Amino acid sequence: MSILLVHCTCPDEASADTLARALVEERLAACVSRLPGVRSTYRWQGEIEHADEVLLLIKTTAERLDALVERIHALHPYELPEVVAVEACGGLSPYLQWVAEQTLQPS
């Protein structure tokens, strides 16, 4: 079982809530935590930009990653949303199992 933590930034609470709800409802994520107050600095189209954002921490499995990325891309207001997956190298086994169970594709 490969559990992933996926980072995704959103421009505001409303878009973060829309994404979080859809991902959990569709069993693409077991849990989505929101961290408001993120200040991002990045280069976009040749310019240095700054933005206040909401960071989503999305818990899912490797098996659901492609579908999750596709859904984020479809729902996200950004032209190029940040979607970065990091593998969990360990953790509380019952929690990791719960993530796996919550993200099983419906039959």
C-alpha positions as CSV (number, residue, x, y, z in Angstrom):
1,M,0.0,0.0,0.0
2,S,1.5,3.3,-1.1
3,I,0.1,6.3,0.7
4,L,0.7,9.8,-0.8
5,L,0.5,13.3,0.5
6,V,-0.4,15.6,-2.3
7,H,0.2,19.4,-2.1
8,C,-2.1,21.7,-4.0
9,T,-2.4,25.5,-3.6
10,C,-5.7,27.4,-4.2
11,P,-6.3,31.1,-4.6
12,D,-9.0,31.3,-1.9
13,E,-11.1,29.4,0.7
14,A,-14.0,28.9,-1.7
15,S,-12.0,27.1,-4.4
16,A,-10.1,25.1,-1.7
17,D,-13.5,24.0,-0.2
18,T,-14.9,23.0,-3.6
19,L,-11.8,20.9,-4.4
20,A,-11.6,19.3,-0.9
21,R,-15.3,18.3,-0.9
22,A,-15.2,16.9,-4.5
23,L,-12.0,14.8,-3.9
24,V,-13.4,13.3,-0.7
25,E,-16.9,12.7,-2.1
26,E,-15.5,11.0,-5.1
27,R,-13.1,8.8,-3.0
28,L,-10.1,10.3,-4.6
29,A,-8.9,11.4,-1.2
30,A,-9.5,10.1,2.3
31,C,-8.9,13.5,3.9
32,V,-8.0,17.0,2.8
33,S,-6.5,19.5,5.3
34,R,-6.5,23.2,4.5
35,L,-3.8,25.6,5.6
36,P,-4.8,29.2,5.0
37,G,-2.3,32.1,5.1
38,V,0.3,30.6,2.6
39,R,2.2,33.3,0.8
40,S,3.7,32.1,-2.5
41,T,6.4,33.7,-4.6
42,Y,6.9,32.3,-8.1
43,R,7.8,33.1,-11.7
44,W,4.8,33.1,-14.1
45,Q,5.0,34.1,-17.7
46,G,8.4,35.9,-17.2
47,E,7.3,37.9,-14.2
48,I,7.9,37.4,-10.4
49,E,4.5,37.0,-8.8
50,H,3.3,36.9,-5.1
51,A,0.0,35.5,-4.0
52,D,-1.9,34.7,-0.8
53,E,-3.1,31.1,-1.1
54,V,-4.6,28.2,0.7
55,L,-2.5,25.0,0.8
56,L,-4.4,21.7,0.5
57,L,-2.7,18.6,2.0
58,I,-4.5,15.7,0.3
59,K,-4.2,12.1,1.6
60,T,-4.6,9.5,-1.1
61,T,-3.0,6.3,-2.5
62,A,-0.7,5.9,-5.5
63,E,-3.4,3.9,-7.2
64,R,-5.8,7.0,-7.2
65,L,-3.2,9.6,-8.0
66,D,-3.8,9.8,-11.8
67,A,-7.6,10.2,-11.3
68,L,-7.0,12.7,-8.5
69,V,-4.7,14.9,-10.6
70,E,-7.1,14.8,-13.5
71,R,-10.0,15.9,-11.2
72,I,-7.9,18.7,-9.7
73,H,-7.0,19.9,-13.2
74,A,-10.7,19.9,-14.2
75,L,-11.9,21.8,-11.1
76,H,-9.1,24.1,-10.3
77,P,-9.3,27.8,-11.3
78,Y,-5.6,28.1,-12.1
79,E,-4.4,27.5,-15.6
80,L,-1.4,25.5,-14.1
81,P,-2.3,24.3,-10.6
82,E,0.4,23.1,-8.2
83,V,-0.1,19.3,-7.7
84,V,2.9,17.6,-6.1
85,A,2.7,14.1,-4.6
86,V,5.1,12.9,-1.9
87,E,5.2,9.3,-0.8
88,A,4.6,8.6,2.9
89,C,7.5,6.5,4.0
90,G,5.7,5.5,7.2
91,G,3.1,6.4,9.7
92,L,0.5,5.0,12.0
93,S,-0.5,1.7,10.3
94,P,-4.3,2.0,11.2
95,Y,-4.3,5.5,9.8
96,L,-2.6,4.5,6.6
97,Q,-5.0,1.6,6.2
98,W,-7.9,4.0,6.7
99,V,-6.6,6.2,3.9
100,A,-6.4,3.1,1.6
101,E,-10.0,2.0,2.6
102,Q,-11.5,5.5,2.1
103,T,-10.0,5.8,-1.4
104,L,-11.1,2.4,-2.8
105,Q,-12.9,2.9,-6.1
106,P,-16.6,2.2,-5.8
107,S,-17.7,-1.1,-7.3
